[in-house]
Amino acid sequence: MNGFTHMDEKGNVRMVDVSDKKVTDRRAVAGGTITMNPDTFNKVVNNTARKGNVLETARIAGILAAKQTHTLIPMCHPLNIRHVQLDFHPDENNTAIHINARVRVSERTGVEMEAMTAVSIAALTIYDMCKSYDRTMVISDIRLLEKSGGKSGIFIREEDA
């Protein structure tokens, strides 16, 4: 029909059949940012927020989210994820937390959605834990940074390399 793999020739939505694809080592790295006011930033990085350790809670939420992506995004395949790592990079100049998620699997399909879901939910968890201080926080720039494995090979986002 139009080249979208999640649509059949009649335009009906479908789950892609990956049965005949080769199992390969597949990895994805995603990134995103949450920007906040300076007081909130200091509470997060100094671990003084009332609700507890914001970044460790966000790390756990991101890992759980990656493992549950198939229950959140309708056409994603359930995957036996081998590794999820979330890293937080405080940016004092911009009072922002940059979030990176790395996901790895040996499967027939990639883990790009799992990595981006991990970043999204980690950022939303930070927002949730800090909203009583700052409702002006902004979650932005959620994007795929790298992926490898499968027929399409390696992708590296140039502006983030």
VOGU-3710 file (C-alpha; in Angstrom, 3 decimals, decimal comma):
1> mngfthmdek> 0,000/0,000/0,000  2,227/2,841/1,232  5,432/1,248/2,520  4,436/1,238/6,199  5,185/-2,185/7,665  2,324/-1,991/10,153  -0,301/-1,771/7,391  -1,371/-4,427/4,933  -2,132/-3,810/1,253  -5,704/-2,763/2,145
11> gnvrmvdvsd> -4,601/-0,239/4,755  -5,507/-2,404/7,749  -3,263/-2,150/10,796  -1,295/-5,296/11,567  1,514/-6,593/13,691  4,574/-7,274/11,550  5,340/-10,991/11,193  8,976/-11,412/12,253  8,900/-15,224/12,272  11,290/-15,577/9,350
21> kkvtdrrava> 13,753/-12,917/10,507  17,134/-13,966/11,836  17,814/-13,701/15,582  20,639/-11,195/16,031  22,152/-9,096/18,800  20,191/-5,846/18,715  20,932/-2,704/20,658  19,413/0,737/20,897  20,327/3,942/22,693  17,788/6,714/23,212
31> ggtitmnpdt> 18,042/10,108/24,849  15,833/12,833/26,240  15,871/15,829/28,543  13,829/17,233/31,382  14,392/20,899/32,183  13,328/22,432/35,485  13,766/25,484/37,656  17,062/25,822/39,598  15,544/24,978/43,002  14,004/21,764/41,683
41> fnkvvnntar> 17,232/20,862/39,887  19,172/21,246/43,137  16,689/19,056/45,032  17,038/16,327/42,379  20,834/16,320/42,121  21,363/16,721/45,880  18,786/14,023/46,672  16,722/16,285/48,951  13,293/15,942/47,329  10,523/15,055/49,806
51> kgnvletari> 9,443/11,995/47,833  12,875/10,339/47,991  15,667/9,598/45,569  14,251/10,952/42,326  16,892/9,636/39,922  17,007/6,108/41,349  13,213/5,909/41,263  13,271/7,165/37,650  15,931/4,557/36,797  13,736/1,740/38,128
61> agilaakqth> 10,671/3,132/36,334  12,589/3,358/33,045  13,806/-0,230/33,314  10,305/-1,489/34,081  8,900/0,552/31,185  11,374/-0,913/28,688  10,290/-4,402/29,739  6,600/-3,478/29,314  6,760/-1,579/26,017  4,709/-4,225/24,203
71> tlipmchpln> 1,818/-3,591/26,616  1,909/0,158/25,924  2,474/0,388/22,163  -0,007/-1,784/20,264  2,160/-3,266/17,514  5,353/-3,851/19,529  6,454/-7,439/20,008  7,026/-8,833/23,490  10,795/-9,238/23,815  13,081/-11,122/26,157
81> irhvqldfhp> 15,197/-8,087/27,025  18,718/-8,952/28,183  19,867/-5,556/29,450  18,523/-2,081/30,205  20,720/0,723/31,505  19,578/4,243/32,319  22,059/7,048/32,911  21,348/10,579/34,097  23,562/13,528/33,228  22,801/16,676/35,233
91> denntaihin> 23,355/19,901/33,276  23,708/22,699/35,821  23,990/25,453/33,186  20,553/24,600/31,787  19,076/23,139/35,009  18,257/19,999/33,086  18,716/16,281/33,437  19,742/14,483/30,247  18,575/10,877/30,210  20,102/8,042/28,195
101> arvrvsertg> 18,726/4,501/27,957  20,572/1,515/26,500  18,643/-1,652/25,695  19,985/-4,959/24,392  18,283/-8,105/23,188  18,920/-11,186/21,049  15,780/-11,244/18,958  14,147/-10,989/15,536  13,202/-7,332/15,991  14,856/-4,244/17,404
111> vemeamtavs> 14,597/-2,414/20,713  14,333/1,207/19,599  10,844/1,598/21,053  11,945/0,022/24,329  14,828/2,485/24,683  12,632/5,498/23,896  9,926/4,238/26,251  12,503/3,880/29,034  13,613/7,516/28,540  10,014/8,755/28,387
121> iaaltiydmc> 8,908/7,026/31,566  12,076/8,007/33,438  11,407/11,657/32,527  7,740/11,370/33,495  8,757/9,849/36,833  11,046/12,802/37,531  8,166/15,115/36,664  5,768/13,219/38,907  8,131/13,238/41,871  8,896/16,965/41,504
131> ksydrtmvis> 5,627/18,484/40,311  4,809/19,850/43,754  7,905/22,081/43,413  7,726/22,919/39,728  4,858/22,482/37,273  6,834/24,279/34,543  9,198/21,346/33,892  9,582/20,482/30,213  10,277/17,025/28,811  11,906/17,268/25,385
141> dirlleksgg> 14,138/15,801/22,708  13,209/12,143/23,140  14,968/10,493/20,234  16,833/7,462/18,994  20,582/8,057/19,225  21,918/4,706/18,015  20,765/1,281/16,945  22,498/-1,823/15,696  21,518/-5,309/14,632  19,107/-6,621/12,086
151> ksgifireed> 18,839/-6,134/8,351  18,926/-2,335/8,455  22,308/-2,362/10,194  23,784/0,484/12,215  22,249/3,915/12,790  24,024/6,727/14,635  22,337/10,128/14,937  24,918/12,527/13,530  24,215/15,589/15,674  24,609/13,501/18,866
161> a> 27,705/11,554/17,786
//
